[in-house]
Amino acid sequence: MPKTLHNGIVLPDPWPPVREPAYAPMPVPYLEPGNIPDVIPIDVGRQLFVDDFLVEAAENLERTYHPAEYHPTCPVIRPDRPWETFQEGDWDKVGSEPAPEAHRKERLFHRSRPTAHPFSDGAWWDPDEKIFKMWYQCGFNKATAYAVSRDAVHWEKPDLDVEPGTNIVLRHNRDSAAVWLDNNEKNPAHRYKMFVTEMFPDWNHEIYALVVRTSPDGIHWSGRLTSPVRMGDRSTVHYDPFRGVWVFGIRHGHEGIRRSRCYRETTDPLADWSWDASESHFWVGADPLDLRHPDPKLAHENPQLYNLDCMAYESITLGQFCIWQGEYTEPVGAYPKRNEIKLGFSRDGYHFDRPDRRPFMGVNMDDPEAWNWGNVQSVGGGCLIVGDRLHFHCSGWSRSKDPGKPCPVLTTGMATLRRDGFASMDAREPEGTLTTRPVRFDGKFLFVNVDGGAGELRAEVLGADGAVIEPFSREHCAVVRSDSTRVHLHWSGAADLSSLSGQAVRFRFHLRNAKLYAFWVSPEPHGASQGYVAAGGPGFNGAKDE
C-alpha cells in the first residue's frame, strides 16, 4: 500500500491516524508549512485551486468558492408509484417478526411518508450499457428501486423482472445504502457492490448492521455475502482509488459531538468482516465553524455530521458533508431534520479541508411548498460528468402539508456545477498572477479550465532559478480569450512541453478579467487528464479520464 501518494504527500505513521474525538476543525497536516512536497507530481488529474497546496504566490487574485445550482426540473424523481408508499400489507414483504402493537404503530407512523429518494445509494454512468443508472430508497425503509436516464436529468422507472410490473430491485428492510460501480472488479457477478445497513427480524427495530450484496447489472442482486456488522444506520462506504482501499465511514456518537464518523479501510470489501465497529478510530465530525440553524429556537444546537459521502474527482477526494442543524420535535415527524450538504476537499483521502461552510446544496425553508424544505442528503458516487457540467443528485424532504400529520414527501433533486468549478482564482483590473509551487510532469500539453471571455489569460514556465525558460514566456504564449473547461495553451517556437518532462518547473499564469479553475499537463493533445471521474459520464470508459 503506497506511503507516498500520487501528489508527493507522504502519509503519516501510524495510518490511519489516531485522533481523539474533538468538536474542533480537522487539522490538515499536508497544508502546514514544511509538509508540502518540495516538488509536486501532477500527472494524475486536473489540478484544482480548492486550497493553497499548489499555490506558491498569488497577486491581485481572489479565490471564490462556488455552490451548485438546482436544476429547474427539480425534483427529478417523485414517489408516483403505489409501491413507493408504505402499505399495511408490506409488513410481510420486509420480513419483520411479529412486533408489539406500539412498535407496529410507530413504524407505520414513520413509514407512511411517500418516498423515492436516494439515502446515499448511488447515481452512476455505466460505460458498458451507455446509460445513467440510479438506485434509491423506495417507500420509507422498505425497498431499493432503480431508475435510468439518457441525460442525468430526466429519469425513467423501467418495468423489471425482479418484481414484475415495478422498478424494485431489492425488497429489504433497509436504511442507508451505498451502491458502487467497481471498475476494477474481475468477477462480473461482483461488478456492482451495495453496502447497506439493514434491520434484522430478530433484533430491536432500532438496531442496524452493514452487509454487502453484489450484482452484475445493478438489477439482480445477490443475498448477503458478508456477516453483518452492527453500526450506526447512516454508515456508508466508498472506494479510494489513489490508495486502492475501501473506506468505511461509520456513523458513531461521541460525547459532546454526537453524530460523527469513524474510519476503517480494507483492500477486500468481501473478505474482511471479522471486526467490530466500536474498534474503529474517530475520523471527523462537525465543528464550531459549521453554521447553526437560523431559527432562534434551535440555534443552541451544535451542528452534527449526519453523513459523509466521498469520491475521487480528478486529483482530489471530494467529501459531501451532510450537516445536521437541528430539528423540530413537535408534532413528531411532521418536520424533517434540517440537513444541508457542504463540501470538503482532501489530498490524502483522510484529512479534509473545509474552507467554505456555506451550503453547496441547501434547503429552502422560505418556501413551505419547496421539495427541499428541510432535509437534503447526498448521493453515492458523487457527481456525474455531463459535457462541461457536473451533475450532483440529492434527496430532499418537503414540509408536511398537515402540521399535525407526519407525511412529508421524500423526492430526488439535482444540481449542476461547471466542471472543476468548486473554486476559481479570479482577476479583475489590474492584472493578477498566480505562480505554482515546483511541479513535475511526464506529459506534453498544458491545458487550463478558464473563463476568459471578458478578459484574457497567458502563461509562462519558470525554471528552478525563477527565470523564464524560453520559448515558454508570456510573450510567446497565445492569448486565451474564451470561456472553456478545456483550453490547450500554445507557445510560438515550441510544439509542446516535452523538453521539460521530468524537470521541476513552476507555471505562472497571468490573468485579466478572468477566472482560472484548473490546469493540467496531458500526454495527449486532446487533453485527457488521467484523473478520476467520480461517477463517470458519456465519453469515459472507466474510472479515469484516459
C-alpha positions as CSV (number, residue, x, y, z in Angstrom):
1,M,0.0,0.0,0.0
2,P,1.6,3.3,-1.0
3,K,3.1,5.5,1.6
4,T,3.8,8.3,-0.9
5,L,0.8,9.4,-2.8
6,H,0.4,10.5,-6.5
7,N,0.8,14.1,-5.4
8,G,4.0,13.6,-3.4
9,I,2.3,13.7,0.0
10,V,3.9,11.2,2.5
11,L,1.4,9.6,4.7
12,P,2.0,9.8,8.5
13,D,2.8,6.8,10.6
14,P,0.6,5.2,12.0
15,W,-2.0,5.1,9.3
16,P,-4.8,5.7,9.6
17,P,-4.0,8.5,12.1
18,V,-5.3,8.1,15.7
19,R,-7.5,11.0,16.5
20,E,-9.1,11.8,19.8
21,P,-12.8,12.8,19.4
22,A,-12.9,16.6,19.4
23,Y,-15.5,19.2,18.5
24,A,-13.0,21.2,16.5
25,P,-11.9,21.8,12.9
26,M,-10.0,18.9,11.5
27,P,-6.2,19.6,11.2
28,V,-4.8,19.2,7.6
29,P,-1.1,18.3,8.0
30,Y,-0.2,18.4,4.3
31,L,-1.2,22.1,4.1
32,E,1.1,23.0,7.0
33,P,4.5,24.7,6.3
34,G,7.2,22.2,5.9
35,N,4.8,19.3,4.9
36,I,4.1,20.4,1.3
37,P,6.3,18.3,-1.0
38,D,9.3,20.2,-2.4
39,V,8.2,19.1,-5.9
40,I,4.6,18.2,-6.6
41,P,3.9,15.5,-9.2
42,I,0.9,16.5,-11.3
43,D,0.5,13.5,-13.7
44,V,-2.8,12.4,-12.1
45,G,-5.8,14.6,-12.9
46,R,-6.8,18.2,-13.3
47,Q,-5.1,20.3,-10.6
48,L,-7.7,22.3,-8.7
49,F,-7.3,25.5,-6.7
50,V,-9.5,24.5,-3.7
51,D,-6.6,25.3,-1.4
52,D,-3.0,26.6,-1.4
53,F,-1.4,23.2,-1.9
54,L,-0.3,24.2,-5.5
55,V,-0.1,27.9,-5.0
56,E,3.3,29.5,-4.1
57,A,2.2,33.1,-4.8
58,A,-0.9,34.9,-5.9
59,E,-1.1,38.7,-6.6
60,N,-4.3,40.6,-7.3
61,L,-6.3,37.4,-7.2
62,E,-9.3,36.4,-5.2
63,R,-10.3,32.8,-4.6
64,T,-14.1,32.2,-5.0
65,Y,-15.9,29.1,-3.9
66,H,-19.0,28.2,-6.0
67,P,-22.2,26.4,-4.9
68,A,-24.1,24.1,-7.2
69,E,-27.3,25.4,-8.8
70,Y,-30.5,23.4,-8.5
71,H,-31.9,22.3,-11.9
72,P,-35.3,23.9,-12.7
73,T,-36.9,20.5,-13.2
74,C,-36.4,19.5,-9.5
75,P,-37.5,17.2,-8.2
76,V,-36.3,14.8,-10.9
77,I,-37.8,11.7,-9.3
78,R,-41.1,11.7,-7.3
79,P,-42.9,8.9,-5.4
80,D,-45.6,8.4,-8.0
81,R,-46.0,4.6,-7.9
82,P,-48.1,2.6,-5.4
83,W,-45.1,0.7,-4.1
84,E,-43.3,4.0,-3.2
85,T,-45.7,4.4,-0.2
86,F,-45.9,2.1,2.7
87,Q,-48.9,-0.1,2.9
88,E,-50.0,-2.2,5.9
89,G,-49.6,-5.4,3.8
90,D,-45.9,-4.6,3.3
91,W,-45.0,-6.0,6.8
92,D,-44.8,-9.5,5.5
93,K,-42.7,-8.4,2.4
94,V,-39.9,-6.8,4.5
95,G,-39.7,-10.0,6.7
96,S,-40.4,-8.3,10.1
97,E,-41.1,-10.6,13.0
98,P,-44.4,-10.0,14.9
99,A,-43.8,-6.9,17.0
100,P,-45.7,-5.3,19.8
101,E,-48.6,-3.2,18.6
102,A,-46.8,0.0,19.8
103,H,-43.8,-0.8,17.6
104,R,-46.1,-1.5,14.7
105,K,-47.8,1.8,15.0
106,E,-44.5,3.7,15.4
107,R,-43.2,2.1,12.3
108,L,-46.3,2.8,10.2
109,F,-46.2,6.4,11.7
110,H,-42.8,7.0,10.2
111,R,-43.0,4.8,7.1
112,S,-46.2,6.4,5.8
113,R,-44.1,9.0,4.0
114,P,-44.2,8.7,0.2
115,T,-40.6,8.0,-0.6
116,A,-38.5,8.0,-3.8
117,H,-35.1,9.3,-2.7
118,P,-31.5,8.1,-2.5
119,F,-30.2,7.7,1.0
120,S,-26.7,7.8,-0.4
121,D,-27.5,4.8,-2.7
122,G,-25.8,5.9,-6.0
123,A,-26.0,7.5,-9.4
124,W,-23.5,6.2,-12.0
125,W,-22.8,6.2,-15.7
126,D,-22.5,2.6,-16.9
127,P,-19.9,2.7,-19.7
128,D,-20.9,-0.8,-21.0
129,E,-24.6,-0.1,-21.4
130,K,-24.1,3.6,-22.2
131,I,-26.7,4.8,-19.8
132,F,-27.1,6.6,-16.4
133,K,-28.3,4.5,-13.5
134,M,-29.7,5.5,-10.1
135,W,-30.7,3.5,-7.1
136,Y,-33.0,5.0,-4.4
137,Q,-35.0,4.1,-1.3
138,C,-38.4,3.1,-2.5
139,G,-41.0,3.6,0.2
140,F,-39.6,4.6,3.6
141,N,-37.1,1.9,4.6
142,K,-38.9,-0.9,2.7
143,A,-37.1,-1.5,-0.7
144,T,-34.5,-0.3,-3.2
145,A,-35.6,0.8,-6.6
146,Y,-33.9,1.6,-9.9
147,A,-34.1,4.4,-12.5
148,V,-32.3,5.1,-15.8
149,S,-31.6,8.2,-17.8
150,R,-30.1,9.3,-21.0
151,D,-29.1,12.8,-19.8
152,A,-28.9,12.5,-16.0
153,V,-31.8,15.0,-15.7
154,H,-34.9,13.1,-16.9
155,W,-35.3,9.7,-15.2
156,E,-37.4,6.7,-16.1
157,K,-38.6,3.8,-13.9
158,P,-38.4,0.7,-16.0
159,D,-40.5,-2.4,-15.5
160,L,-38.2,-5.1,-14.3
161,D,-38.4,-8.9,-13.7
162,V,-37.4,-8.8,-10.0
163,E,-40.9,-7.8,-9.0
164,P,-42.7,-7.7,-12.4
165,G,-44.5,-4.5,-13.1
166,T,-42.3,-2.5,-10.8
167,N,-38.8,-1.0,-10.8
168,I,-37.9,-2.6,-7.5
169,V,-34.6,-4.4,-7.5
170,L,-34.4,-5.5,-3.8
171,R,-37.1,-5.9,-1.2
172,H,-35.3,-5.5,2.2
173,N,-35.7,-3.7,5.5
174,R,-33.1,-1.0,4.8
175,D,-31.8,2.3,5.9
176,S,-28.7,3.9,4.3
177,A,-27.1,2.2,1.3
178,A,-24.1,2.9,-0.9
179,V,-24.1,1.4,-4.4
180,W,-20.7,1.4,-6.1
181,L,-19.7,0.6,-9.7
182,D,-16.4,-1.3,-9.3
183,N,-14.5,-0.8,-12.5
184,N,-11.6,-2.9,-11.1
185,E,-13.6,-6.0,-10.3
186,K,-12.5,-9.1,-12.3
187,N,-15.6,-11.1,-11.4
188,P,-18.6,-9.9,-13.5
189,A,-21.0,-11.0,-10.8
190,H,-19.5,-8.5,-8.3
191,R,-19.3,-5.5,-10.7
192,Y,-21.8,-3.6,-8.7
193,K,-21.5,-3.6,-4.9
194,M,-24.2,-2.5,-2.4
195,F,-23.1,-1.7,1.1
196,V,-26.4,-1.4,3.1
197,T,-27.5,-1.1,6.7
198,E,-30.4,-3.5,7.2
199,M,-32.7,-4.2,10.1
200,F,-32.8,-7.9,11.1
201,P,-36.0,-9.6,12.1
202,D,-34.8,-10.9,15.5
203,W,-33.4,-7.5,16.6
204,N,-35.0,-4.5,18.0
205,H,-36.2,-2.2,15.2
206,E,-33.5,0.5,16.0
207,I,-30.6,-1.9,15.6
208,Y,-28.9,-2.0,12.2
209,A,-26.0,-3.9,10.6
210,L,-24.0,-3.3,7.5
211,V,-23.9,-6.1,4.9
212,V,-22.7,-6.4,1.3
213,R,-24.6,-7.6,-1.8
214,T,-23.3,-7.7,-5.4
215,S,-24.8,-7.6,-8.8
216,P,-23.6,-7.9,-12.5
217,D,-26.0,-5.2,-13.7
218,G,-27.3,-3.3,-10.7
219,I,-30.7,-5.0,-11.1
220,H,-30.3,-8.6,-10.0
221,W,-28.7,-8.6,-6.5
222,S,-27.2,-11.4,-4.5
223,G,-28.0,-12.4,-1.0
224,R,-25.9,-11.1,1.9
225,L,-22.3,-12.1,1.1
226,T,-20.8,-11.0,4.4
227,S,-21.5,-11.4,8.1
228,P,-23.5,-8.4,9.4
229,V,-21.5,-5.8,11.4
230,R,-23.5,-3.7,13.8
231,M,-23.1,0.0,13.3
232,G,-25.0,3.3,13.0
233,D,-27.7,3.3,10.4
234,R,-26.3,6.1,8.2
235,S,-22.9,4.4,7.7
236,T,-21.5,4.4,4.1
237,V,-18.6,3.0,2.1
238,H,-16.6,4.4,-0.8
239,Y,-13.6,3.4,-2.8
240,D,-10.3,5.4,-2.7
241,P,-8.5,4.6,-6.0
242,F,-5.5,6.7,-5.1
243,R,-4.5,4.1,-2.5
244,G,-6.6,1.1,-3.6
245,V,-8.7,0.8,-0.4
246,W,-12.3,0.7,0.5
247,V,-13.2,3.2,3.3
248,F,-15.9,2.6,5.8
249,G,-17.4,5.9,7.1
250,I,-19.0,4.5,10.3
251,R,-21.7,6.6,11.9
252,H,-20.9,6.9,15.6
253,G,-21.8,9.1,18.6
254,H,-19.2,10.6,20.8
255,E,-19.9,12.6,24.0
256,G,-20.2,16.3,23.1
257,I,-20.1,15.6,19.4
258,R,-22.9,13.1,18.8
259,R,-23.3,12.2,15.1
260,S,-19.8,11.8,13.6
261,R,-17.7,9.4,11.6
262,C,-15.2,6.7,12.5
263,Y,-12.8,5.3,9.9
264,R,-11.8,1.9,8.7
265,E,-10.2,0.7,5.5
266,T,-9.7,-2.6,3.7
267,T,-8.4,-3.8,0.4
268,D,-11.0,-6.5,0.1
269,P,-14.6,-5.5,0.9
270,L,-15.9,-9.0,0.6
271,A,-13.5,-10.8,2.9
272,D,-12.5,-8.6,5.9
273,W,-15.7,-8.7,8.0
274,S,-14.5,-10.2,11.3
275,W,-14.4,-6.8,13.1
276,D,-16.5,-4.7,15.4
277,A,-17.4,-1.1,14.5
278,S,-16.6,0.0,18.1
279,E,-12.9,-0.7,17.4
280,S,-12.7,1.9,14.6
281,H,-11.0,5.2,15.2
282,F,-12.7,8.6,15.3
283,W,-12.4,10.3,12.0
284,V,-14.3,13.5,11.5
285,G,-17.4,15.4,12.7
286,A,-19.0,18.8,12.5
287,D,-17.3,21.7,14.3
288,P,-17.9,25.2,15.7
289,L,-17.3,26.7,12.2
290,D,-20.4,25.0,10.9
291,L,-23.5,27.2,10.5
292,R,-26.3,26.8,13.1
293,H,-30.0,26.6,12.5
294,P,-31.4,30.0,11.5
295,D,-34.4,29.6,13.8
296,P,-33.5,31.1,17.2
297,K,-35.4,28.3,18.8
298,L,-32.8,25.8,17.5
299,A,-29.7,28.0,17.3
300,H,-28.4,26.5,20.5
301,E,-27.9,23.1,18.9
302,N,-24.4,22.2,17.9
303,P,-24.3,21.1,14.3
304,Q,-23.6,17.4,13.7
305,L,-22.2,15.3,10.8
306,Y,-25.2,13.4,9.7
307,N,-23.5,11.7,6.7
308,L,-20.3,11.8,4.6
309,D,-20.2,10.6,1.0
310,C,-16.7,10.7,-0.6
311,M,-15.4,10.1,-4.1
312,A,-12.3,10.6,-6.2
313,Y,-12.6,13.6,-8.6
314,E,-9.6,14.3,-10.8
315,S,-6.6,14.7,-8.4
316,I,-8.5,15.1,-5.1
317,T,-11.1,13.3,-2.9
318,L,-14.3,15.3,-2.7
319,G,-16.3,15.0,0.5
320,Q,-20.0,15.8,0.7
321,F,-20.6,16.7,4.4
322,C,-24.2,16.5,5.3
323,I,-24.5,18.8,8.3
324,W,-27.4,18.4,10.7
325,Q,-28.5,21.7,12.2
326,G,-31.4,20.7,14.5
327,E,-35.0,19.6,14.2
328,Y,-38.4,20.4,15.5
329,T,-39.7,17.7,17.7
330,E,-43.5,18.5,17.9
331,P,-45.5,17.2,16.3
332,V,-43.3,14.2,15.9
333,G,-42.3,13.5,12.3
334,A,-44.2,16.5,10.8
335,Y,-41.0,18.5,10.2
336,P,-37.9,16.9,8.7
337,K,-34.4,17.3,10.2
338,R,-32.6,20.3,8.7
339,N,-29.6,18.9,6.8
340,E,-27.5,20.7,4.2
341,I,-24.6,19.5,2.0
342,K,-21.3,21.3,2.5
343,L,-18.1,20.4,0.7
344,G,-14.7,19.2,1.9
345,F,-11.5,18.6,-0.1
346,S,-8.8,16.1,0.7
347,R,-5.5,15.3,-1.0
348,D,-4.7,12.3,1.1
349,G,-8.2,10.7,1.4
350,Y,-8.4,11.2,5.2
351,H,-7.8,14.8,6.2
352,F,-10.4,17.2,4.8
353,D,-10.0,21.0,4.4
354,R,-13.4,22.7,4.6
355,P,-12.8,26.4,3.7
356,D,-16.3,27.3,2.7
357,R,-19.1,26.5,5.2
358,R,-21.9,27.8,3.1
359,P,-24.3,25.2,1.6
360,F,-23.2,23.6,-1.6
361,M,-26.7,22.2,-1.9
362,G,-29.0,23.6,0.7
363,V,-32.6,23.7,1.9
364,N,-35.3,26.1,1.1
365,M,-37.2,26.9,4.3
366,D,-38.5,30.2,2.8
367,D,-41.0,28.2,0.6
368,P,-43.4,25.9,2.6
369,E,-44.1,24.1,-0.8
370,A,-40.4,23.5,-1.6
371,W,-39.3,19.9,-2.4
372,N,-36.2,20.6,-0.4
373,W,-37.8,22.4,2.5
374,G,-35.9,20.7,5.3
375,N,-33.6,17.8,4.6
376,V,-31.0,17.4,1.8
377,Q,-28.9,14.3,1.7
378,S,-26.0,13.4,-0.6
379,V,-25.9,10.6,-3.2
380,G,-23.1,8.0,-3.5
381,G,-20.8,8.2,-6.5
382,G,-20.7,12.0,-6.0
383,C,-21.1,13.6,-9.4
384,L,-21.7,12.7,-13.0
385,I,-19.8,14.4,-15.7
386,V,-22.1,15.5,-18.5
387,G,-20.2,17.6,-21.0
388,D,-18.9,20.7,-19.3
389,R,-21.2,20.3,-16.3
390,L,-21.1,18.2,-13.1
391,H,-24.4,16.7,-12.0
392,F,-24.9,16.2,-8.3
393,H,-28.1,14.3,-7.3
394,C,-29.5,14.6,-3.8
395,S,-32.6,13.8,-1.8
396,G,-35.0,16.3,-0.4
397,W,-37.8,16.3,2.1
398,S,-40.8,18.6,1.8
399,R,-42.7,20.0,4.7
400,S,-45.8,18.2,5.7
401,K,-48.9,19.7,4.3
402,D,-50.7,18.9,7.5
403,P,-48.6,20.0,10.5
404,G,-50.4,17.5,12.7
405,K,-49.6,14.6,10.4
406,P,-46.1,13.3,9.6
407,C,-46.3,13.0,5.9
408,P,-43.5,15.0,4.2
409,V,-42.8,13.7,0.7
410,L,-39.3,12.5,0.0
411,T,-38.0,13.1,-3.5
412,T,-34.8,13.3,-5.6
413,G,-33.3,16.6,-6.8
414,M,-30.3,17.5,-8.9
415,A,-27.9,20.4,-9.1
416,T,-25.2,21.3,-11.5
417,L,-21.8,23.0,-11.4
418,R,-19.2,23.9,-14.0
419,R,-16.7,21.1,-14.4
420,D,-13.9,21.7,-11.9
421,G,-16.0,24.6,-10.7
422,F,-15.6,24.2,-7.0
423,A,-13.2,27.2,-6.7
424,S,-11.7,29.7,-9.0
425,M,-8.9,32.2,-8.8
426,D,-10.3,35.5,-10.0
427,A,-8.6,38.5,-11.5
428,R,-10.1,41.9,-12.4
429,E,-8.2,45.1,-13.1
430,P,-5.3,45.3,-12.7
431,E,-3.8,42.1,-13.9
432,G,-3.4,39.2,-11.5
433,T,-0.7,36.5,-11.4
434,L,-0.6,33.0,-9.9
435,T,2.7,31.1,-9.6
436,T,2.6,27.5,-8.7
437,R,4.9,25.6,-6.4
438,P,7.6,23.5,-8.2
439,V,5.8,20.7,-10.1
440,R,6.9,17.8,-12.2
441,F,5.1,16.1,-15.1
442,D,5.6,13.5,-17.8
443,G,3.1,14.9,-20.2
444,K,3.4,17.3,-23.1
445,F,0.4,19.6,-23.4
446,L,-0.7,22.3,-20.9
447,F,-4.4,22.8,-20.5
448,V,-6.5,25.2,-18.4
449,N,-10.1,25.5,-17.4
450,V,-10.7,29.2,-17.7
451,D,-13.4,31.8,-18.1
452,G,-11.5,34.5,-20.0
453,G,-14.4,35.6,-22.1
454,A,-14.3,39.1,-20.7
455,G,-10.5,39.3,-20.5
456,E,-7.5,37.2,-21.2
457,L,-5.0,34.6,-19.8
458,R,-1.4,33.9,-20.7
459,A,1.1,31.5,-19.1
460,E,4.9,31.1,-18.8
461,V,7.2,28.4,-17.4
462,L,9.9,29.2,-14.8
463,G,13.0,27.1,-14.0
464,A,14.4,26.3,-10.6
465,D,16.2,29.7,-10.5
466,G,12.9,31.6,-11.1
467,A,13.9,32.7,-14.6
468,V,11.6,32.1,-17.6
469,I,12.5,29.1,-19.7
470,E,12.5,30.1,-23.4
471,P,10.5,29.9,-25.5
472,F,7.8,29.4,-22.8
473,S,7.5,33.0,-22.0
474,R,4.4,35.2,-21.6
475,E,5.2,37.0,-24.8
476,H,5.3,33.8,-26.8
477,C,2.1,32.4,-25.3
478,A,-1.1,32.6,-27.4
479,V,-3.6,34.7,-25.7
480,V,-6.7,32.9,-24.3
481,R,-9.9,35.0,-24.6
482,S,-12.5,32.3,-24.3
483,D,-14.7,30.6,-21.7
484,S,-13.9,26.9,-21.8
485,T,-13.4,24.0,-19.5
486,R,-10.5,22.7,-21.7
487,V,-8.2,25.1,-23.4
488,H,-4.8,24.0,-24.9
489,L,-2.1,26.6,-24.3
490,H,0.4,27.1,-27.1
491,W,3.8,28.9,-27.3
492,S,5.4,30.0,-30.6
493,G,8.7,28.3,-31.0
494,A,7.7,25.0,-29.3
495,A,5.4,22.2,-30.3
496,D,4.8,21.1,-26.8
497,L,6.3,20.8,-23.3
498,S,8.2,17.5,-23.8
499,S,11.6,19.2,-23.4
500,L,10.6,20.0,-19.8
501,S,9.3,16.5,-18.9
502,G,10.7,15.2,-15.6
503,Q,12.1,18.6,-14.6
504,A,11.0,20.7,-11.6
505,V,9.3,23.8,-13.0
506,R,6.8,26.5,-12.0
507,F,3.9,27.7,-14.0
508,R,3.0,31.4,-13.8
509,F,-0.5,32.4,-15.1
510,H,-1.3,36.0,-16.0
511,L,-5.0,36.8,-15.8
512,R,-7.0,40.0,-16.5
513,N,-10.8,39.9,-16.0
514,A,-10.7,36.2,-16.0
515,K,-11.3,33.1,-13.7
516,L,-8.9,30.2,-13.5
517,Y,-10.4,26.9,-12.3
518,A,-7.8,24.3,-13.0
519,F,-4.7,23.4,-15.0
520,W,-3.1,20.1,-16.0
521,V,-0.4,18.6,-18.3
522,S,-1.8,15.9,-20.6
523,P,0.2,13.2,-22.5
524,E,-2.4,13.7,-25.3
525,P,-3.2,16.7,-27.5
526,H,-7.0,16.2,-26.8
527,G,-6.4,16.9,-23.1
528,A,-7.1,13.6,-21.3
529,S,-6.2,14.4,-17.7
530,Q,-5.5,10.8,-16.4
531,G,-7.6,11.8,-13.4
532,Y,-10.6,10.2,-11.8
533,V,-14.1,11.0,-13.0
534,A,-16.2,10.3,-9.9
535,A,-19.3,8.5,-11.1
536,G,-18.4,8.9,-14.8
537,G,-20.3,10.2,-17.8
538,P,-20.5,9.9,-21.6
539,G,-17.1,9.6,-23.2
540,F,-15.5,7.9,-20.2
541,N,-15.0,4.1,-20.4
542,G,-13.8,3.6,-16.9
543,A,-12.8,5.3,-13.7
544,K,-10.3,7.7,-15.3
545,D,-10.2,10.3,-18.0
546,E,-8.0,8.5,-20.4
